[in-house]
């Protein structure tokens, strides 16, 4: 009986002690809430409510965007906006800070910014922001905005904008219209930004629709963030580059409109990210590892020739293409092309990746180790070689410019031709010996000879040759 009383007494004391600790903790929290930025037991509570428009540099120089060649913004987790506004009458930099949360005594909780010209000509404006540090935020909103008056005739057309942060979002242009009556009020909705450079680690980048659609150059890099472009068309006169490690890009129509049409003025650095593109007009330099690239329409060449950052298990899907395709390091990647226009060249060198070209008018040189190759060609020469993979070929023409070469060590080769197709076909095994023991001709022939004369005879100069080499089975049939 006495033991039970001792146990109950101990439990009561323990409960009282726990309540005292909780009450003390709550008292400390309340004191911190009512005494922000005070160091209490090694912790402090911070709270900000900042919304400032700044028209001058830190040293008092007036900011006039029309006189500035370059604006550089450096911050960490702050978001960056570029927009027009009726709230200002002068070119301004807006700073917002609504951070609320707890920090350790050693954290840097002060909020500050520095605006200064980097040169004597006042042509380069630097904006640097120090953001509060903490370990528990209830609100971590910090934003820097480049604000152009809604009625200003200048809209950054001669100013390069460079933004460098880590995790904050970057938003270019107004999300909604300021007014529907620009002619009467002289209010403009759009920004004519010709040069943009954005580098962020995990921040999202959004280009809204109220931007002029012609740019000189654009550079956007986000390692894990998402990039979304709301304009229907982006016309580039010099160069446009998109870089990511694991991000997602949603792009509309990218058009190179400059004069250097022989250069690769469009850069897609996909790596392990995902790119979804409506259309591209211009030559593309592609760098991928195991990412995903989807393009509805491509007018221009696509080259991925980086021998250092080679493809691994990339996936490339292009619906319609009018240009040369050069993928010498495709490795285990999937390449799927719906159609290739007349006169273009295809070179693909892979290991175990599958290659599928729905139809093409051009020269094809495709090599793979164990991948499956499927091609429909309407006019030109082809060389397709695989070791263990299968080859499916449709040659939809009566004549060949020069020759067709289909080679496989052990894979199956299926060839479909038109009934009027004319050529001399020669069948060999992988040792180079003539061998038609595994060849099946699925249409009527009077006599199977090797070489086989299809719609020609031995006295005629065929001018067109088809060579088939494999230890696997071969099938030749009509389309």
Secondary structure, 3 states (H helix, E strand, C coil): CHHHHHHHHHHHHHHHHHHHHHHHHHHHHHHHHHCCCCCECCEEEEECCEEEEECECCCCCECCHHHCCEEEEECCCCEEEEEEECCCCCCEEEEEECCEEEEECCCCCCCEEEEEECCCCCCEEEEEEECCCCCEEEECCEEEEEEEECCCCCCCCCCEEEEECCCCCEEECECCCCCCCHHHHCCCCCECCCEEEEEECCCCEEECCEECCEEEEEEEEECCCEEEECCCEEEEEEEEEEECCCCEEEEEEEEECCCCCCCCCEEEEEECCEEEEEEEECCEEEEECCCEEEEEEEECCEECCCCCCCCCCCEEEEEEEECCEEEEEEECCEEEEEEEEEEEEEEEEECCCCEEEEEEEEEEEEEECCCCEEEEECCCCEEEEECCCCEEEEECCCCCCCEEEEEECCCCEEEEECCCCCEEEEEECCCCCECCCCEEECCCCCCCCCCEEECCCCCCCCCCEEEEEECCCEEEEEC
